[in-house]
Amino acid sequence: KNEVEQSPQNLTAQEGEFITINCSYSVGISALHWLQQHPGGGIVSLFMLSSGKKKHGRLIATINIQEKHSSLHITASHPRDSAVYICAASTNRDDKIIFGKGTRLHILP
Amino acid sequence: NAGVTQTPKFQVLKTGQSMTLQCAQDMNHEYMSWYRQDPGMGLRLIHYSVGAGITDQGEVPNGYNVSRSTTEDFPLRLLSAAPSQTSVYFCASSTRTGFQPQHFGDGTRLSIL
């Protein structure tokens, strides 16, 4: 079993819909990251959080430490949000980061 | 600032050839790492460094060497390329391990024939 699991693997939605991507992890963490990878391939860090909730524009990330679960929400989704969203856990046992396999999001106009 | 710069962006090699993937950052980050990204799999750590002169192995280090002679540069060497090393390679840096956002390069798409 992967130490960082994301769901769903693929998601197609209509423009304007509220999007939720889930991430569960089984390791002790110092921080949880959400990353975005556009079709061109570049990877950008969206959020890093260790508790509670963070918001940036239409993106919201939440984490529940007790349940070892994080969610990424996109409000009023837009075709430009189409990308792969990656959850990653900074473990508190060593210097490494463990990545989920990513969720491929496609927003239809 | 340029951030994290990777070169080349694309490369085709023949089995058995060697090459070096370059990675440079201008943010004075201590932590640098190399990942490979394969279809259906998450990013996997190849090697990492927590500072100049210090390197360590990640999850999939076999067939790769690294060195960190300066804070800025962290090259990845393929000693004898194999088709299994066909992948997209990303270099990343951050100020501290695990506590700061990772800054990624644009990636190198490598094909081994």
Interface residues (C-beta under 8 A of the other chain):
Chain A: N2 V4 S30 A31 H33 L35 G41 G42 I43 V44 S45 M48 I86 A88 S90 T91 N92 D95 K96 I97 I98 F99 G100 K101 G102
Chain B: Y31 S33 Y35 G40 M41 G42 L43 R44 L45 Y48 V50 D56 G58 E59 V88 F90 A92 T97 G98 F99 Q100 P101 Q102 H103 F104 D106 G107 R109
